[in-house]
């Protein structure tokens, strides 16, 4: 069992006056049930999957709920949407009540919550495991923040890094989880020594099938699922690349408008990240198409039925997705972009904070050099805030100062 970064934040928020209603959402199989059961053992667990019991719950008044279940976790809440109105009434009438709403069909759940509980709830998102979470050995083992998380929090700088990741006493454990992540992704269900690689591949293939059969059916009533399946396959092949809706539509045999809708479905169901282009400086000629990254490399490989090594774009997506998850879990007030100019300058990831930007280039190389940092050179001239730091993340085990304010850092060291 792996501890989750969100556990501490969930308990803290739920104990506050503004966190009496929590909504926990995220992709299917990210571990919502396990997390909530371990974090809130004093709450009554109510599974709304049973149609017989659903009738019993709907017959209760707000007062009866308050007396019988003053603190409860309502799982599969989307199966009983009228109960959300009851939760609203309980919240408005009684002060000493606390509820957590969760559901495997997060798409329907969020639609219903936004309509009824706006201003009354706090929404928390659970993603697949991060690398710091993978390094834990149980629920009592607190995940330690990565170098990236400490950097964004203002608690460290690149000058404090060891000269090489191989000098860290726990470097073997770090490499082990990093290698596993690049192969299978971060879904909790397939973590464990009792599973074979074939077991994990089969689980991931089943996950993709379940996603198509359930989550997408929730989103849209497709008479023909084949165009979406083809679009999903094309996006998985092109992860880590700038999205061209016209080309995607042509390859999938759909219109550009439909292609945009399909990518929206993939994004709101936590399958992909669409990095918007940075182009705040209107005086510069910049490419203005989003860049697509799959949120989990294991799922991306299952879609295209790939086993084995990574392409450069897949490695980039895996690193960007990990950075994205880690920032989300710490609730850092940051925005993510990519940047590409028409004259060829391209930055894989631009992270905007209140004080300025961090720029990141991702390379698979085992020997990072100045050529890998060429697009970061002169970047500050394009931006409207200070450039706080630039990094080349790669498989090179050494930390190197490539140019002024540009540091090459092992990706495994940056993310663990």
Secondary structure, 3 states (H helix, E strand, C coil): CCCCHHHHHHHHHHCCHHHCEEEEEECCCCCHHHHHHHHCCCCEEEECCCHHHHHHHHCCCHHHHHHHCCEEEEECHHHHCHHHHHHHHHHHHCCCCEEEEECCCHHHHHHHHHHHCCCCCEEEEECCCCHHHHCCCCCCCCCCCCHHHHHHCCCCCHHHCCCEHHHCCCHHHHHHHHHHHHHHCCCHHHCCCCCCHHHHHHHHHHHHHHHHHHHHHHHCCCCCCHHHHHHHHHHHHCCCEECCHHHHHHHHCCCHHHHHHHHHHHHHCCCEEEEEECCCCCCCCECCCCEEEECCHHHHHHHCCCCCCCCHHHHHHHHHHHHHHHHHHCCCCCEEEEEEECCCCEEEEEEECCCEEEEEEECCCCCCCHHHHCCCCCHHHHCCCEEEEEEEEECCCECEEEECCEEEEEHHHHHC
